[in-house]
Amino acid sequence: MATAIDELRFGRDLNLPESADDALALTVTGDVQSVAGRENLRKAVRCRAVTVQGELVHRPEYGGDLPLYVERASTPAGRAALANALRRGAFRDDRLKDVAVEVSTGTPADSTAEDAVTIAMTITARTEDVAEQITFGVQS
């Protein structure tokens, strides 16, 4: 649960599913659940990463372009280009003061998966000096 200060710093938004396989989380009254504070920031960073710039008409600069790299060969140069694109996209969130991205082969559960990558984003919010990591796998 987010503290009131964290909610002021990092906002509140709908708790949308992270994949097409996940169900929409509802409250007991049938409303879509929300997420606040640091969890909202983490979900926002991940959501931006998986959105292609220009996909949102009302926010054409929004996105990290991850889908553009799916089903490409996982070469060192390709992984570096993806990391740079994700970092540039994340820096558009004014709540962040530092972002580091590492892209490696395999998934978090299977480092030998040749058709997958693991993305580790280390973010530091403007309001603090504590970095935290967001890690997720992408398989084509």
MODELLER restraints for C-alpha pairs under 7 A, 6 or more apart:
rsr = mdl.restraints
at = mdl.atoms
rsr.add(forms.Gaussian(group=physical.xy_distance, feature=features.Distance(at['CA:2:A'], at['CA:36:A']), mean=5.80, stdev=0.5))
rsr.add(forms.Gaussian(group=physical.xy_distance, feature=features.Distance(at['CA:2:A'], at['CA:37:A']), mean=5.06, stdev=0.5))
rsr.add(forms.Gaussian(group=physical.xy_distance, feature=features.Distance(at['CA:6:A'], at['CA:37:A']), mean=4.49, stdev=0.5))
rsr.add(forms.Gaussian(group=physical.xy_distance, feature=features.Distance(at['CA:6:A'], at['CA:38:A']), mean=6.50, stdev=0.5))
rsr.add(forms.Gaussian(group=physical.xy_distance, feature=features.Distance(at['CA:7:A'], at['CA:36:A']), mean=5.43, stdev=0.5))
rsr.add(forms.Gaussian(group=physical.xy_distance, feature=features.Distance(at['CA:7:A'], at['CA:37:A']), mean=4.17, stdev=0.5))
rsr.add(forms.Gaussian(group=physical.xy_distance, feature=features.Distance(at['CA:9:A'], at['CA:37:A']), mean=6.93, stdev=0.5))
rsr.add(forms.Gaussian(group=physical.xy_distance, feature=features.Distance(at['CA:10:A'], at['CA:37:A']), mean=4.83, stdev=0.5))
rsr.add(forms.Gaussian(group=physical.xy_distance, feature=features.Distance(at['CA:10:A'], at['CA:38:A']), mean=6.13, stdev=0.5))
rsr.add(forms.Gaussian(group=physical.xy_distance, feature=features.Distance(at['CA:10:A'], at['CA:40:A']), mean=6.61, stdev=0.5))
rsr.add(forms.Gaussian(group=physical.xy_distance, feature=features.Distance(at['CA:10:A'], at['CA:41:A']), mean=5.79, stdev=0.5))
rsr.add(forms.Gaussian(group=physical.xy_distance, feature=features.Distance(at['CA:11:A'], at['CA:36:A']), mean=5.71, stdev=0.5))
rsr.add(forms.Gaussian(group=physical.xy_distance, feature=features.Distance(at['CA:11:A'], at['CA:37:A']), mean=5.72, stdev=0.5))
rsr.add(forms.Gaussian(group=physical.xy_distance, feature=features.Distance(at['CA:11:A'], at['CA:40:A']), mean=6.64, stdev=0.5))
rsr.add(forms.Gaussian(group=physical.xy_distance, feature=features.Distance(at['CA:12:A'], at['CA:34:A']), mean=6.69, stdev=0.5))
rsr.add(forms.Gaussian(group=physical.xy_distance, feature=features.Distance(at['CA:12:A'], at['CA:35:A']), mean=5.61, stdev=0.5))
rsr.add(forms.Gaussian(group=physical.xy_distance, feature=features.Distance(at['CA:12:A'], at['CA:36:A']), mean=4.14, stdev=0.5))
rsr.add(forms.Gaussian(group=physical.xy_distance, feature=features.Distance(at['CA:12:A'], at['CA:37:A']), mean=6.57, stdev=0.5))
rsr.add(forms.Gaussian(group=physical.xy_distance, feature=features.Distance(at['CA:12:A'], at['CA:40:A']), mean=6.13, stdev=0.5))
rsr.add(forms.Gaussian(group=physical.xy_distance, feature=features.Distance(at['CA:13:A'], at['CA:34:A']), mean=5.44, stdev=0.5))
rsr.add(forms.Gaussian(group=physical.xy_distance, feature=features.Distance(at['CA:13:A'], at['CA:35:A']), mean=5.61, stdev=0.5))
rsr.add(forms.Gaussian(group=physical.xy_distance, feature=features.Distance(at['CA:13:A'], at['CA:36:A']), mean=6.54, stdev=0.5))
rsr.add(forms.Gaussian(group=physical.xy_distance, feature=features.Distance(at['CA:13:A'], at['CA:40:A']), mean=6.63, stdev=0.5))
rsr.add(forms.Gaussian(group=physical.xy_distance, feature=features.Distance(at['CA:14:A'], at['CA:32:A']), mean=6.60, stdev=0.5))
rsr.add(forms.Gaussian(group=physical.xy_distance, feature=features.Distance(at['CA:14:A'], at['CA:33:A']), mean=6.12, stdev=0.5))
rsr.add(forms.Gaussian(group=physical.xy_distance, feature=features.Distance(at['CA:14:A'], at['CA:34:A']), mean=4.26, stdev=0.5))
rsr.add(forms.Gaussian(group=physical.xy_distance, feature=features.Distance(at['CA:14:A'], at['CA:35:A']), mean=6.09, stdev=0.5))
rsr.add(forms.Gaussian(group=physical.xy_distance, feature=features.Distance(at['CA:15:A'], at['CA:33:A']), mean=5.49, stdev=0.5))
rsr.add(forms.Gaussian(group=physical.xy_distance, feature=features.Distance(at['CA:15:A'], at['CA:34:A']), mean=4.64, stdev=0.5))
rsr.add(forms.Gaussian(group=physical.xy_distance, feature=features.Distance(at['CA:15:A'], at['CA:35:A']), mean=5.26, stdev=0.5))
rsr.add(forms.Gaussian(group=physical.xy_distance, feature=features.Distance(at['CA:16:A'], at['CA:24:A']), mean=6.32, stdev=0.5))
rsr.add(forms.Gaussian(group=physical.xy_distance, feature=features.Distance(at['CA:17:A'], at['CA:23:A']), mean=6.35, stdev=0.5))
rsr.add(forms.Gaussian(group=physical.xy_distance, feature=features.Distance(at['CA:17:A'], at['CA:24:A']), mean=5.80, stdev=0.5))
rsr.add(forms.Gaussian(group=physical.xy_distance, feature=features.Distance(at['CA:25:A'], at['CA:32:A']), mean=6.00, stdev=0.5))
rsr.add(forms.Gaussian(group=physical.xy_distance, feature=features.Distance(at['CA:25:A'], at['CA:33:A']), mean=5.66, stdev=0.5))
rsr.add(forms.Gaussian(group=physical.xy_distance, feature=features.Distance(at['CA:26:A'], at['CA:32:A']), mean=4.51, stdev=0.5))
rsr.add(forms.Gaussian(group=physical.xy_distance, feature=features.Distance(at['CA:26:A'], at['CA:33:A']), mean=5.11, stdev=0.5))
rsr.add(forms.Gaussian(group=physical.xy_distance, feature=features.Distance(at['CA:27:A'], at['CA:33:A']), mean=5.57, stdev=0.5))
rsr.add(forms.Gaussian(group=physical.xy_distance, feature=features.Distance(at['CA:42:A'], at['CA:134:A']), mean=6.92, stdev=0.5))
rsr.add(forms.Gaussian(group=physical.xy_distance, feature=features.Distance(at['CA:45:A'], at['CA:90:A']), mean=6.16, stdev=0.5))
rsr.add(forms.Gaussian(group=physical.xy_distance, feature=features.Distance(at['CA:48:A'], at['CA:62:A']), mean=6.68, stdev=0.5))
rsr.add(forms.Gaussian(group=physical.xy_distance, feature=features.Distance(at['CA:48:A'], at['CA:63:A']), mean=4.71, stdev=0.5))
rsr.add(forms.Gaussian(group=physical.xy_distance, feature=features.Distance(at['CA:48:A'], at['CA:64:A']), mean=5.54, stdev=0.5))
rsr.add(forms.Gaussian(group=physical.xy_distance, feature=features.Distance(at['CA:48:A'], at['CA:89:A']), mean=6.98, stdev=0.5))
rsr.add(forms.Gaussian(group=physical.xy_distance, feature=features.Distance(at['CA:48:A'], at['CA:90:A']), mean=6.97, stdev=0.5))
rsr.add(forms.Gaussian(group=physical.xy_distance, feature=features.Distance(at['CA:49:A'], at['CA:63:A']), mean=5.89, stdev=0.5))
rsr.add(forms.Gaussian(group=physical.xy_distance, feature=features.Distance(at['CA:49:A'], at['CA:64:A']), mean=4.06, stdev=0.5))
rsr.add(forms.Gaussian(group=physical.xy_distance, feature=features.Distance(at['CA:49:A'], at['CA:65:A']), mean=6.29, stdev=0.5))
rsr.add(forms.Gaussian(group=physical.xy_distance, feature=features.Distance(at['CA:49:A'], at['CA:66:A']), mean=5.80, stdev=0.5))
rsr.add(forms.Gaussian(group=physical.xy_distance, feature=features.Distance(at['CA:49:A'], at['CA:86:A']), mean=5.84, stdev=0.5))
rsr.add(forms.Gaussian(group=physical.xy_distance, feature=features.Distance(at['CA:49:A'], at['CA:89:A']), mean=6.85, stdev=0.5))
rsr.add(forms.Gaussian(group=physical.xy_distance, feature=features.Distance(at['CA:50:A'], at['CA:64:A']), mean=6.22, stdev=0.5))
rsr.add(forms.Gaussian(group=physical.xy_distance, feature=features.Distance(at['CA:50:A'], at['CA:65:A']), mean=6.29, stdev=0.5))
rsr.add(forms.Gaussian(group=physical.xy_distance, feature=features.Distance(at['CA:50:A'], at['CA:66:A']), mean=5.08, stdev=0.5))
rsr.add(forms.Gaussian(group=physical.xy_distance, feature=features.Distance(at['CA:50:A'], at['CA:67:A']), mean=6.15, stdev=0.5))
rsr.add(forms.Gaussian(group=physical.xy_distance, feature=features.Distance(at['CA:51:A'], at['CA:63:A']), mean=4.66, stdev=0.5))
rsr.add(forms.Gaussian(group=physical.xy_distance, feature=features.Distance(at['CA:51:A'], at['CA:64:A']), mean=5.89, stdev=0.5))
rsr.add(forms.Gaussian(group=physical.xy_distance, feature=features.Distance(at['CA:51:A'], at['CA:65:A']), mean=5.71, stdev=0.5))
rsr.add(forms.Gaussian(group=physical.xy_distance, feature=features.Distance(at['CA:51:A'], at['CA:66:A']), mean=6.79, stdev=0.5))
rsr.add(forms.Gaussian(group=physical.xy_distance, feature=features.Distance(at['CA:52:A'], at['CA:63:A']), mean=5.00, stdev=0.5))
rsr.add(forms.Gaussian(group=physical.xy_distance, feature=features.Distance(at['CA:52:A'], at['CA:64:A']), mean=6.11, stdev=0.5))
rsr.add(forms.Gaussian(group=physical.xy_distance, feature=features.Distance(at['CA:52:A'], at['CA:65:A']), mean=4.21, stdev=0.5))
rsr.add(forms.Gaussian(group=physical.xy_distance, feature=features.Distance(at['CA:52:A'], at['CA:66:A']), mean=6.88, stdev=0.5))
rsr.add(forms.Gaussian(group=physical.xy_distance, feature=features.Distance(at['CA:52:A'], at['CA:67:A']), mean=6.57, stdev=0.5))
rsr.add(forms.Gaussian(group=physical.xy_distance, feature=features.Distance(at['CA:53:A'], at['CA:60:A']), mean=5.89, stdev=0.5))
rsr.add(forms.Gaussian(group=physical.xy_distance, feature=features.Distance(at['CA:53:A'], at['CA:61:A']), mean=5.66, stdev=0.5))
rsr.add(forms.Gaussian(group=physical.xy_distance, feature=features.Distance(at['CA:53:A'], at['CA:62:A']), mean=5.38, stdev=0.5))
rsr.add(forms.Gaussian(group=physical.xy_distance, feature=features.Distance(at['CA:53:A'], at['CA:63:A']), mean=4.45, stdev=0.5))
rsr.add(forms.Gaussian(group=physical.xy_distance, feature=features.Distance(at['CA:53:A'], at['CA:64:A']), mean=6.68, stdev=0.5))
rsr.add(forms.Gaussian(group=physical.xy_distance, feature=features.Distance(at['CA:53:A'], at['CA:65:A']), mean=6.08, stdev=0.5))
rsr.add(forms.Gaussian(group=physical.xy_distance, feature=features.Distance(at['CA:54:A'], at['CA:60:A']), mean=4.11, stdev=0.5))
rsr.add(forms.Gaussian(group=physical.xy_distance, feature=features.Distance(at['CA:54:A'], at['CA:61:A']), mean=6.32, stdev=0.5))
rsr.add(forms.Gaussian(group=physical.xy_distance, feature=features.Distance(at['CA:63:A'], at['CA:89:A']), mean=5.57, stdev=0.5))
rsr.add(forms.Gaussian(group=physical.xy_distance, feature=features.Distance(at['CA:64:A'], at['CA:85:A']), mean=5.81, stdev=0.5))
rsr.add(forms.Gaussian(group=physical.xy_distance, feature=features.Distance(at['CA:64:A'], at['CA:86:A']), mean=4.67, stdev=0.5))
rsr.add(forms.Gaussian(group=physical.xy_distance, feature=features.Distance(at['CA:64:A'], at['CA:89:A']), mean=4.35, stdev=0.5))
rsr.add(forms.Gaussian(group=physical.xy_distance, feature=features.Distance(at['CA:64:A'], at['CA:90:A']), mean=6.78, stdev=0.5))
rsr.add(forms.Gaussian(group=physical.xy_distance, feature=features.Distance(at['CA:65:A'], at['CA:85:A']), mean=6.55, stdev=0.5))
rsr.add(forms.Gaussian(group=physical.xy_distance, feature=features.Distance(at['CA:65:A'], at['CA:86:A']), mean=6.90, stdev=0.5))
rsr.add(forms.Gaussian(group=physical.xy_distance, feature=features.Distance(at['CA:66:A'], at['CA:82:A']), mean=6.88, stdev=0.5))
rsr.add(forms.Gaussian(group=physical.xy_distance, feature=features.Distance(at['CA:69:A'], at['CA:82:A']), mean=6.73, stdev=0.5))
rsr.add(forms.Gaussian(group=physical.xy_distance, feature=features.Distance(at['CA:70:A'], at['CA:140:A']), mean=5.88, stdev=0.5))
rsr.add(forms.Gaussian(group=physical.xy_distance, feature=features.Distance(at['CA:71:A'], at['CA:140:A']), mean=5.33, stdev=0.5))
rsr.add(forms.Gaussian(group=physical.xy_distance, feature=features.Distance(at['CA:79:A'], at['CA:103:A']), mean=5.64, stdev=0.5))
rsr.add(forms.Gaussian(group=physical.xy_distance, feature=features.Distance(at['CA:83:A'], at['CA:101:A']), mean=5.35, stdev=0.5))
rsr.add(forms.Gaussian(group=physical.xy_distance, feature=features.Distance(at['CA:83:A'], at['CA:102:A']), mean=6.08, stdev=0.5))
rsr.add(forms.Gaussian(group=physical.xy_distance, feature=features.Distance(at['CA:83:A'], at['CA:103:A']), mean=6.05, stdev=0.5))
rsr.add(forms.Gaussian(group=physical.xy_distance, feature=features.Distance(at['CA:87:A'], at['CA:99:A']), mean=6.15, stdev=0.5))
rsr.add(forms.Gaussian(group=physical.xy_distance, feature=features.Distance(at['CA:87:A'], at['CA:100:A']), mean=6.56, stdev=0.5))
rsr.add(forms.Gaussian(group=physical.xy_distance, feature=features.Distance(at['CA:87:A'], at['CA:101:A']), mean=6.18, stdev=0.5))
rsr.add(forms.Gaussian(group=physical.xy_distance, feature=features.Distance(at['CA:91:A'], at['CA:99:A']), mean=6.91, stdev=0.5))
rsr.add(forms.Gaussian(group=physical.xy_distance, feature=features.Distance(at['CA:95:A'], at['CA:125:A']), mean=5.69, stdev=0.5))
rsr.add(forms.Gaussian(group=physical.xy_distance, feature=features.Distance(at['CA:95:A'], at['CA:126:A']), mean=5.63, stdev=0.5))
rsr.add(forms.Gaussian(group=physical.xy_distance, feature=features.Distance(at['CA:96:A'], at['CA:123:A']), mean=6.88, stdev=0.5))
rsr.add(forms.Gaussian(group=physical.xy_distance, feature=features.Distance(at['CA:96:A'], at['CA:124:A']), mean=5.83, stdev=0.5))
rsr.add(forms.Gaussian(group=physical.xy_distance, feature=features.Distance(at['CA:96:A'], at['CA:125:A']), mean=4.30, stdev=0.5))
rsr.add(forms.Gaussian(group=physical.xy_distance, feature=features.Distance(at['CA:96:A'], at['CA:126:A']), mean=5.08, stdev=0.5))
rsr.add(forms.Gaussian(group=physical.xy_distance, feature=features.Distance(at['CA:97:A'], at['CA:124:A']), mean=5.83, stdev=0.5))
rsr.add(forms.Gaussian(group=physical.xy_distance, feature=features.Distance(at['CA:97:A'], at['CA:125:A']), mean=5.49, stdev=0.5))
rsr.add(forms.Gaussian(group=physical.xy_distance, feature=features.Distance(at['CA:97:A'], at['CA:126:A']), mean=4.64, stdev=0.5))
rsr.add(forms.Gaussian(group=physical.xy_distance, feature=features.Distance(at['CA:98:A'], at['CA:123:A']), mean=5.79, stdev=0.5))
rsr.add(forms.Gaussian(group=physical.xy_distance, feature=features.Distance(at['CA:98:A'], at['CA:124:A']), mean=5.08, stdev=0.5))
rsr.add(forms.Gaussian(group=physical.xy_distance, feature=features.Distance(at['CA:99:A'], at['CA:121:A']), mean=6.87, stdev=0.5))
rsr.add(forms.Gaussian(group=physical.xy_distance, feature=features.Distance(at['CA:99:A'], at['CA:122:A']), mean=5.67, stdev=0.5))
rsr.add(forms.Gaussian(group=physical.xy_distance, feature=features.Distance(at['CA:99:A'], at['CA:123:A']), mean=4.63, stdev=0.5))
rsr.add(forms.Gaussian(group=physical.xy_distance, feature=features.Distance(at['CA:99:A'], at['CA:124:A']), mean=6.49, stdev=0.5))
rsr.add(forms.Gaussian(group=physical.xy_distance, feature=features.Distance(at['CA:100:A'], at['CA:121:A']), mean=5.72, stdev=0.5))
rsr.add(forms.Gaussian(group=physical.xy_distance, feature=features.Distance(at['CA:100:A'], at['CA:122:A']), mean=5.08, stdev=0.5))
rsr.add(forms.Gaussian(group=physical.xy_distance, feature=features.Distance(at['CA:100:A'], at['CA:123:A']), mean=6.60, stdev=0.5))
rsr.add(forms.Gaussian(group=physical.xy_distance, feature=features.Distance(at['CA:101:A'], at['CA:120:A']), mean=5.72, stdev=0.5))
rsr.add(forms.Gaussian(group=physical.xy_distance, feature=features.Distance(at['CA:101:A'], at['CA:121:A']), mean=4.49, stdev=0.5))
rsr.add(forms.Gaussian(group=physical.xy_distance, feature=features.Distance(at['CA:101:A'], at['CA:122:A']), mean=6.33, stdev=0.5))
rsr.add(forms.Gaussian(group=physical.xy_distance, feature=features.Distance(at['CA:102:A'], at['CA:119:A']), mean=5.90, stdev=0.5))
rsr.add(forms.Gaussian(group=physical.xy_distance, feature=features.Distance(at['CA:102:A'], at['CA:120:A']), mean=5.20, stdev=0.5))
rsr.add(forms.Gaussian(group=physical.xy_distance, feature=features.Distance(at['CA:102:A'], at['CA:121:A']), mean=6.50, stdev=0.5))
rsr.add(forms.Gaussian(group=physical.xy_distance, feature=features.Distance(at['CA:103:A'], at['CA:117:A']), mean=6.50, stdev=0.5))
rsr.add(forms.Gaussian(group=physical.xy_distance, feature=features.Distance(at['CA:103:A'], at['CA:118:A']), mean=5.67, stdev=0.5))
rsr.add(forms.Gaussian(group=physical.xy_distance, feature=features.Distance(at['CA:103:A'], at['CA:119:A']), mean=4.69, stdev=0.5))
rsr.add(forms.Gaussian(group=physical.xy_distance, feature=features.Distance(at['CA:103:A'], at['CA:120:A']), mean=6.45, stdev=0.5))
rsr.add(forms.Gaussian(group=physical.xy_distance, feature=features.Distance(at['CA:104:A'], at['CA:117:A']), mean=5.49, stdev=0.5))
rsr.add(forms.Gaussian(group=physical.xy_distance, feature=features.Distance(at['CA:104:A'], at['CA:118:A']), mean=5.26, stdev=0.5))
rsr.add(forms.Gaussian(group=physical.xy_distance, feature=features.Distance(at['CA:104:A'], at['CA:119:A']), mean=6.69, stdev=0.5))
rsr.add(forms.Gaussian(group=physical.xy_distance, feature=features.Distance(at['CA:105:A'], at['CA:111:A']), mean=6.45, stdev=0.5))
rsr.add(forms.Gaussian(group=physical.xy_distance, feature=features.Distance(at['CA:105:A'], at['CA:114:A']), mean=6.75, stdev=0.5))
rsr.add(forms.Gaussian(group=physical.xy_distance, feature=features.Distance(at['CA:105:A'], at['CA:116:A']), mean=6.11, stdev=0.5))
rsr.add(forms.Gaussian(group=physical.xy_distance, feature=features.Distance(at['CA:105:A'], at['CA:117:A']), mean=4.39, stdev=0.5))
rsr.add(forms.Gaussian(group=physical.xy_distance, feature=features.Distance(at['CA:105:A'], at['CA:118:A']), mean=6.11, stdev=0.5))
rsr.add(forms.Gaussian(group=physical.xy_distance, feature=features.Distance(at['CA:106:A'], at['CA:112:A']), mean=5.21, stdev=0.5))
rsr.add(forms.Gaussian(group=physical.xy_distance, feature=features.Distance(at['CA:106:A'], at['CA:113:A']), mean=4.40, stdev=0.5))
rsr.add(forms.Gaussian(group=physical.xy_distance, feature=features.Distance(at['CA:106:A'], at['CA:114:A']), mean=5.99, stdev=0.5))
rsr.add(forms.Gaussian(group=physical.xy_distance, feature=features.Distance(at['CA:106:A'], at['CA:116:A']), mean=4.83, stdev=0.5))
rsr.add(forms.Gaussian(group=physical.xy_distance, feature=features.Distance(at['CA:106:A'], at['CA:117:A']), mean=4.69, stdev=0.5))
rsr.add(forms.Gaussian(group=physical.xy_distance, feature=features.Distance(at['CA:106:A'], at['CA:118:A']), mean=5.94, stdev=0.5))
rsr.add(forms.Gaussian(group=physical.xy_distance, feature=features.Distance(at['CA:107:A'], at['CA:113:A']), mean=6.50, stdev=0.5))
rsr.add(forms.Gaussian(group=physical.xy_distance, feature=features.Distance(at['CA:107:A'], at['CA:116:A']), mean=5.89, stdev=0.5))
rsr.add(forms.Gaussian(group=physical.xy_distance, feature=features.Distance(at['CA:107:A'], at['CA:117:A']), mean=5.52, stdev=0.5))
rsr.add(forms.Gaussian(group=physical.xy_distance, feature=features.Distance(at['CA:107:A'], at['CA:118:A']), mean=4.97, stdev=0.5))
rsr.add(forms.Gaussian(group=physical.xy_distance, feature=features.Distance(at['CA:107:A'], at['CA:137:A']), mean=4.85, stdev=0.5))
rsr.add(forms.Gaussian(group=physical.xy_distance, feature=features.Distance(at['CA:107:A'], at['CA:138:A']), mean=6.96, stdev=0.5))
rsr.add(forms.Gaussian(group=physical.xy_distance, feature=features.Distance(at['CA:108:A'], at['CA:118:A']), mean=6.11, stdev=0.5))
rsr.add(forms.Gaussian(group=physical.xy_distance, feature=features.Distance(at['CA:108:A'], at['CA:137:A']), mean=6.13, stdev=0.5))
rsr.add(forms.Gaussian(group=physical.xy_distance, feature=features.Distance(at['CA:115:A'], at['CA:139:A']), mean=5.84, stdev=0.5))
rsr.add(forms.Gaussian(group=physical.xy_distance, feature=features.Distance(at['CA:115:A'], at['CA:140:A']), mean=5.83, stdev=0.5))
rsr.add(forms.Gaussian(group=physical.xy_distance, feature=features.Distance(at['CA:116:A'], at['CA:137:A']), mean=6.95, stdev=0.5))
rsr.add(forms.Gaussian(group=physical.xy_distance, feature=features.Distance(at['CA:116:A'], at['CA:138:A']), mean=5.47, stdev=0.5))
rsr.add(forms.Gaussian(group=physical.xy_distance, feature=features.Distance(at['CA:116:A'], at['CA:139:A']), mean=4.10, stdev=0.5))
rsr.add(forms.Gaussian(group=physical.xy_distance, feature=features.Distance(at['CA:116:A'], at['CA:140:A']), mean=6.23, stdev=0.5))
rsr.add(forms.Gaussian(group=physical.xy_distance, feature=features.Distance(at['CA:117:A'], at['CA:137:A']), mean=5.69, stdev=0.5))
rsr.add(forms.Gaussian(group=physical.xy_distance, feature=features.Distance(at['CA:117:A'], at['CA:138:A']), mean=5.41, stdev=0.5))
rsr.add(forms.Gaussian(group=physical.xy_distance, feature=features.Distance(at['CA:117:A'], at['CA:139:A']), mean=6.54, stdev=0.5))
rsr.add(forms.Gaussian(group=physical.xy_distance, feature=features.Distance(at['CA:118:A'], at['CA:136:A']), mean=5.76, stdev=0.5))
rsr.add(forms.Gaussian(group=physical.xy_distance, feature=features.Distance(at['CA:118:A'], at['CA:137:A']), mean=4.31, stdev=0.5))
rsr.add(forms.Gaussian(group=physical.xy_distance, feature=features.Distance(at['CA:118:A'], at['CA:138:A']), mean=6.34, stdev=0.5))
rsr.add(forms.Gaussian(group=physical.xy_distance, feature=features.Distance(at['CA:119:A'], at['CA:135:A']), mean=5.56, stdev=0.5))
rsr.add(forms.Gaussian(group=physical.xy_distance, feature=features.Distance(at['CA:119:A'], at['CA:136:A']), mean=5.46, stdev=0.5))
rsr.add(forms.Gaussian(group=physical.xy_distance, feature=features.Distance(at['CA:119:A'], at['CA:137:A']), mean=6.08, stdev=0.5))
rsr.add(forms.Gaussian(group=physical.xy_distance, feature=features.Distance(at['CA:120:A'], at['CA:133:A']), mean=6.52, stdev=0.5))
rsr.add(forms.Gaussian(group=physical.xy_distance, feature=features.Distance(at['CA:120:A'], at['CA:134:A']), mean=5.73, stdev=0.5))
rsr.add(forms.Gaussian(group=physical.xy_distance, feature=features.Distance(at['CA:120:A'], at['CA:135:A']), mean=4.38, stdev=0.5))
rsr.add(forms.Gaussian(group=physical.xy_distance, feature=features.Distance(at['CA:120:A'], at['CA:136:A']), mean=6.74, stdev=0.5))
rsr.add(forms.Gaussian(group=physical.xy_distance, feature=features.Distance(at['CA:121:A'], at['CA:133:A']), mean=5.52, stdev=0.5))
rsr.add(forms.Gaussian(group=physical.xy_distance, feature=features.Distance(at['CA:121:A'], at['CA:134:A']), mean=5.10, stdev=0.5))
rsr.add(forms.Gaussian(group=physical.xy_distance, feature=features.Distance(at['CA:121:A'], at['CA:135:A']), mean=6.28, stdev=0.5))
rsr.add(forms.Gaussian(group=physical.xy_distance, feature=features.Distance(at['CA:122:A'], at['CA:131:A']), mean=6.28, stdev=0.5))
rsr.add(forms.Gaussian(group=physical.xy_distance, feature=features.Distance(at['CA:122:A'], at['CA:132:A']), mean=5.50, stdev=0.5))
rsr.add(forms.Gaussian(group=physical.xy_distance, feature=features.Distance(at['CA:122:A'], at['CA:133:A']), mean=4.30, stdev=0.5))
rsr.add(forms.Gaussian(group=physical.xy_distance, feature=features.Distance(at['CA:122:A'], at['CA:134:A']), mean=6.34, stdev=0.5))
rsr.add(forms.Gaussian(group=physical.xy_distance, feature=features.Distance(at['CA:123:A'], at['CA:131:A']), mean=5.41, stdev=0.5))
rsr.add(forms.Gaussian(group=physical.xy_distance, feature=features.Distance(at['CA:123:A'], at['CA:132:A']), mean=5.53, stdev=0.5))
rsr.add(forms.Gaussian(group=physical.xy_distance, feature=features.Distance(at['CA:123:A'], at['CA:133:A']), mean=6.28, stdev=0.5))
rsr.add(forms.Gaussian(group=physical.xy_distance, feature=features.Distance(at['CA:124:A'], at['CA:130:A']), mean=6.05, stdev=0.5))
rsr.add(forms.Gaussian(group=physical.xy_distance, feature=features.Distance(at['CA:124:A'], at['CA:131:A']), mean=4.46, stdev=0.5))
rsr.add(forms.Gaussian(group=physical.xy_distance, feature=features.Distance(at['CA:124:A'], at['CA:132:A']), mean=6.57, stdev=0.5))
